[in-house]
């Protein structure tokens, strides 16, 4: 048929662009840049943290679908930064849901509690902008129907300790808010796993899966899937609060005057540094902006770098912007 | 596991339709329900119109090709709402805490309910009812969202009124065109 239409196209020259697809512990990621590092190199030291639950007690984790999808009129960086490190917003933004749902985090509702935040969790950031915050011993705390989940976690813990050691066993039992740079975020413990697909500078398409341990039995998976949709699904009691913030932050910052401003990201600055027990940079409090600074530091770096070689050249010096190098040595010595 | 209402229009066509009088009562009931939800009377809605054994369900439907014969979602699959009474009650209670910044100022929301088809079931006093909805939601200064879909309800007669025992919602949008679905369809 094409011949009769005088087609001029050589189909051999017109294939689809190749996407590189690589797996880390069964999680598949795609990349269109042939010069980019391998997935394993790109995740780098962050893999040590991910192994906490991607290996865990041995069988790791997987996603339950199909994903629910929704449109959110915000810039992709707003939810990415929210998940990478914003524990500061939790008590205020989610006051209503925390109060009704109860659990340990209910104390955060309305920011009324005077808590020793430095003892409750930490923040982490590594090469390439990945980061997360952890609240210790709070993995299941957003679930309201959680007895079976708590039991599952308790049963897994000795195996995790044996596989991965005490530091990661502690992380296994914590609640994580995390972003893998640039646009993949999840809440470990709350079991929500999201990709923020940019649709231009002012809109994203949100895809939401449920993150479960492979060892969970079918009944527990169902319960977890229900609970994750209840809190962070498209009609989630907490997610609905966040969507409002993400959209209005983007909207407000498009104004002529607001565009002259700069991003404030100084909370907990210098209360962070290299740590003897963990890779990357470790912040002292889960309410802080260590992982923001890691995220935006790499965003700036990658915008300025013309080629990946320029990024690779900084692989050993990327964290020099975190200046208080002895924070943890001093802190742990006095403790 | 809660039983699903089978969306079997063929069997519904053989089932006895309700009388004109009962049809009228059901339609009026839906209008009252819509007005309660529009007015933010969520506690009254839950207390007066919802059965304690409610299954309130909005499954995640995928956009699929005709040849894709994978089964339709069940209550064990991914969902946006998959609530029993206690979950619905938490959603409602949250709206009364005085700390729901996302709904302050509140959305202006308007329901149009149409295409009401009601049938008797094998269970006396339980009615299978199909309806369509259009929901218009205005928020903030200029935000406007439209949601359309269908509902399959199991209504239980309760004196002169009805209680909702099952609701399955089929939202037409496969990519939700709103920042959240925190309202009751």
HADDOCK unambig.tbl for C-alpha pairs under 7 A between the chains (distance, minus, plus):
assign (segid A and resid 65 and name CA) (segid B and resid 78 and name CA) 6.22 0.50 0.50
assign (segid A and resid 66 and name CA) (segid B and resid 78 and name CA) 6.41 0.50 0.50
assign (segid A and resid 68 and name CA) (segid B and resid 60 and name CA) 5.89 0.50 0.50
assign (segid A and resid 69 and name CA) (segid B and resid 175 and name CA) 4.82 0.50 0.50
assign (segid A and resid 69 and name CA) (segid B and resid 176 and name CA) 6.06 0.50 0.50
assign (segid A and resid 70 and name CA) (segid B and resid 175 and name CA) 4.89 0.50 0.50
assign (segid A and resid 70 and name CA) (segid B and resid 176 and name CA) 4.19 0.50 0.50
assign (segid A and resid 70 and name CA) (segid B and resid 177 and name CA) 6.03 0.50 0.50
assign (segid A and resid 70 and name CA) (segid B and resid 178 and name CA) 6.65 0.50 0.50
assign (segid A and resid 70 and name CA) (segid B and resid 179 and name CA) 6.87 0.50 0.50
assign (segid A and resid 71 and name CA) (segid B and resid 175 and name CA) 6.86 0.50 0.50
assign (segid A and resid 71 and name CA) (segid B and resid 176 and name CA) 6.12 0.50 0.50
assign (segid A and resid 71 and name CA) (segid B and resid 177 and name CA) 5.41 0.50 0.50
assign (segid A and resid 71 and name CA) (segid B and resid 178 and name CA) 5.94 0.50 0.50
assign (segid A and resid 71 and name CA) (segid B and resid 179 and name CA) 6.19 0.50 0.50
assign (segid A and resid 72 and name CA) (segid B and resid 178 and name CA) 6.70 0.50 0.50
assign (segid A and resid 72 and name CA) (segid B and resid 179 and name CA) 5.05 0.50 0.50
assign (segid A and resid 95 and name CA) (segid B and resid 99 and name CA) 6.18 0.50 0.50
assign (segid A and resid 96 and name CA) (segid B and resid 94 and name CA) 5.40 0.50 0.50
assign (segid A and resid 96 and name CA) (segid B and resid 97 and name CA) 5.67 0.50 0.50
assign (segid A and resid 96 and name CA) (segid B and resid 99 and name CA) 5.13 0.50 0.50
assign (segid A and resid 96 and name CA) (segid B and resid 100 and name CA) 5.82 0.50 0.50
assign (segid A and resid 97 and name CA) (segid B and resid 94 and name CA) 5.69 0.50 0.50
assign (segid A and resid 100 and name CA) (segid B and resid 90 and name CA) 6.23 0.50 0.50
assign (segid A and resid 100 and name CA) (segid B and resid 93 and name CA) 6.71 0.50 0.50
assign (segid A and resid 100 and name CA) (segid B and resid 94 and name CA) 5.86 0.50 0.50
assign (segid A and resid 222 and name CA) (segid B and resid 76 and name CA) 6.06 0.50 0.50
assign (segid A and resid 225 and name CA) (segid B and resid 78 and name CA) 6.85 0.50 0.50
assign (segid A and resid 226 and name CA) (segid B and resid 82 and name CA) 6.50 0.50 0.50
assign (segid A and resid 229 and name CA) (segid B and resid 79 and name CA) 6.80 0.50 0.50
assign (segid A and resid 229 and name CA) (segid B and resid 80 and name CA) 5.92 0.50 0.50
assign (segid A and resid 233 and name CA) (segid B and resid 80 and name CA) 6.05 0.50 0.50
assign (segid A and resid 234 and name CA) (segid B and resid 80 and name CA) 5.96 0.50 0.50
assign (segid A and resid 234 and name CA) (segid B and resid 180 and name CA) 5.36 0.50 0.50
assign (segid A and resid 234 and name CA) (segid B and resid 181 and name CA) 6.07 0.50 0.50
assign (segid A and resid 235 and name CA) (segid B and resid 80 and name CA) 6.12 0.50 0.50
assign (segid A and resid 235 and name CA) (segid B and resid 180 and name CA) 5.28 0.50 0.50
assign (segid A and resid 235 and name CA) (segid B and resid 181 and name CA) 4.47 0.50 0.50
assign (segid A and resid 235 and name CA) (segid B and resid 182 and name CA) 4.75 0.50 0.50
assign (segid A and resid 237 and name CA) (segid B and resid 91 and name CA) 6.67 0.50 0.50
assign (segid A and resid 240 and name CA) (segid B and resid 180 and name CA) 5.41 0.50 0.50
assign (segid A and resid 240 and name CA) (segid B and resid 182 and name CA) 6.76 0.50 0.50
assign (segid A and resid 241 and name CA) (segid B and resid 102 and name CA) 5.70 0.50 0.50
assign (segid A and resid 243 and name CA) (segid B and resid 179 and name CA) 5.74 0.50 0.50
assign (segid A and resid 244 and name CA) (segid B and resid 102 and name CA) 5.83 0.50 0.50
